[in-house]
Amino acid sequence: MPEYTKPLPIPSPETQPFWDACKRHELSLPYCAACDAFFFYPRQFCPTCFSWDIEWRRCSGKGTLYTFAIQYRPQMPGFTPPYVTAIVQLDEGPRLLTNLVGIDPSPETLRCDMPVEVTWEDATDEITLPLFRPAS
């Protein structure tokens, strides 16, 4: 595997199930059994009702582009502009900060509410990143 030059996340005990699922190319999020709702970012209790009845559930990986920014200057090492930073509204409810790939990074091709789906970047042997692309 070639050396990955972009910044990498450092999993914590709360986020490790998320990263383990990503490694399997599955999008899995914390789910509150009391509220019957997914949430993100991972934590030990529900941010809505404060229940500790949390489990991890697989998500569809589908959603819509909530908002985006086209980056014309590299914000971090390893990124080659232009590229798209985005917030995706998942069909299950939560929003994720990500990069949008597989599309020309121009205002003419991007639009809020466009359907997107997860794709995977195997960054290292330990970390796989969830990215999003236009839905096929």
C-alpha positions as CSV (number, residue, x, y, z in Angstrom):
1,M,0.0,0.0,0.0
2,P,1.5,3.4,-0.9
3,E,2.2,5.8,1.9
4,Y,-0.8,7.9,2.8
5,T,0.1,11.6,3.2
6,K,-3.2,13.1,4.4
7,P,-4.0,13.5,8.1
8,L,-5.5,10.4,9.7
9,P,-8.0,10.0,12.5
10,I,-6.9,8.6,15.9
11,P,-9.7,6.3,17.1
12,S,-10.8,6.6,20.6
13,P,-12.7,4.0,22.6
14,E,-16.0,5.7,21.7
15,T,-15.2,5.9,18.0
16,Q,-13.5,2.5,17.6
17,P,-16.7,0.7,16.5
18,F,-17.2,3.3,13.8
19,W,-13.7,2.8,12.4
20,D,-13.9,-1.0,12.7
21,A,-17.1,-0.9,10.6
22,C,-15.4,1.4,8.0
23,K,-12.6,-1.1,7.7
24,R,-15.2,-3.7,6.7
25,H,-16.6,-1.1,4.2
26,E,-19.8,-0.7,6.3
27,L,-21.2,2.5,7.6
28,S,-22.3,1.9,11.2
29,L,-23.5,4.6,13.6
30,P,-24.6,4.7,17.2
31,Y,-28.3,4.1,17.7
32,C,-30.5,5.0,20.7
33,A,-33.0,2.3,21.5
34,A,-34.9,4.7,23.8
35,C,-35.3,7.4,21.1
36,D,-35.4,5.0,18.1
37,A,-32.8,7.3,16.4
38,F,-29.3,7.3,15.0
39,F,-26.8,10.0,16.1
40,F,-23.3,11.1,15.3
41,Y,-20.6,11.8,16.6
42,P,-20.2,8.6,18.7
43,R,-20.5,8.9,22.4
44,Q,-21.6,6.7,25.3
45,F,-25.1,8.2,25.7
46,C,-27.8,9.6,23.5
47,P,-27.4,13.4,23.0
48,T,-31.2,13.8,22.8
49,C,-32.6,11.8,25.7
50,F,-29.4,11.0,27.6
51,S,-30.2,7.3,27.6
52,W,-27.3,4.9,27.9
53,D,-29.2,2.2,25.9
54,I,-26.9,2.6,22.9
55,E,-26.1,0.1,20.2
56,W,-24.3,0.2,16.9
57,R,-26.3,-0.4,13.7
58,R,-25.4,-0.5,10.1
59,C,-26.7,2.3,7.9
60,S,-27.5,2.4,4.2
61,G,-24.7,4.8,3.3
62,K,-27.1,6.9,1.3
63,G,-28.0,10.5,1.8
64,T,-28.0,14.0,0.3
65,L,-25.5,16.7,0.0
66,Y,-26.4,19.1,2.8
67,T,-23.7,21.7,2.1
68,F,-20.3,21.9,0.5
69,A,-17.2,24.0,-0.1
70,I,-14.8,23.8,-3.0
71,Q,-11.3,24.1,-1.6
72,Y,-8.9,25.9,-3.9
73,R,-6.0,26.0,-1.4
74,P,-4.8,22.9,0.4
75,Q,-6.1,23.1,4.0
76,M,-4.0,20.2,5.2
77,P,-0.9,18.3,3.9
78,G,-1.6,15.7,1.2
79,F,-4.7,17.4,-0.4
80,T,-4.5,18.5,-4.0
81,P,-6.9,21.3,-4.9
82,P,-9.5,21.7,-6.0
83,Y,-11.4,19.3,-3.8
84,V,-14.8,19.3,-2.1
85,T,-15.4,19.3,1.6
86,A,-19.0,18.4,2.4
87,I,-21.6,17.7,5.0
88,V,-23.9,14.8,4.0
89,Q,-27.3,14.4,5.5
90,L,-27.7,10.6,5.9
91,D,-31.1,9.0,5.1
92,E,-31.0,7.8,8.7
93,G,-30.8,11.3,10.1
94,P,-27.3,12.3,11.2
95,R,-25.0,14.5,9.3
96,L,-21.4,13.6,8.5
97,L,-18.4,15.8,7.6
98,T,-16.6,14.2,4.6
99,N,-15.1,14.8,1.2
100,L,-17.1,14.5,-2.0
101,V,-15.3,12.5,-4.7
102,G,-16.1,11.2,-8.2
103,I,-17.4,14.6,-9.5
104,D,-15.9,17.7,-11.0
105,P,-15.3,20.1,-8.1
106,S,-17.1,23.0,-9.8
107,P,-20.2,25.1,-8.9
108,E,-21.8,23.9,-12.2
109,T,-21.8,20.3,-11.2
110,L,-22.5,20.5,-7.4
111,R,-25.9,21.2,-5.8
112,C,-27.3,20.9,-2.4
113,D,-29.8,18.0,-1.9
114,M,-28.2,15.9,-4.7
115,P,-28.3,12.2,-3.8
116,V,-24.9,10.8,-2.6
117,E,-23.7,7.4,-1.4
118,V,-20.7,6.2,0.6
119,T,-17.5,5.0,-1.0
120,W,-14.3,3.9,0.8
121,E,-10.7,4.9,0.8
122,D,-8.4,2.3,2.3
123,A,-5.9,4.8,3.7
124,T,-3.7,2.4,5.7
125,D,-3.9,-1.2,7.0
126,E,-5.7,0.2,10.0
127,I,-7.9,3.1,8.7
128,T,-10.5,3.2,6.0
129,L,-12.2,6.5,5.4
130,P,-15.8,7.0,4.4
131,L,-16.1,9.4,1.5
132,F,-19.2,10.2,-0.6
133,R,-19.9,10.3,-4.3
134,P,-22.9,11.1,-6.4
135,A,-25.4,8.3,-6.2
136,S,-25.5,6.0,-9.2
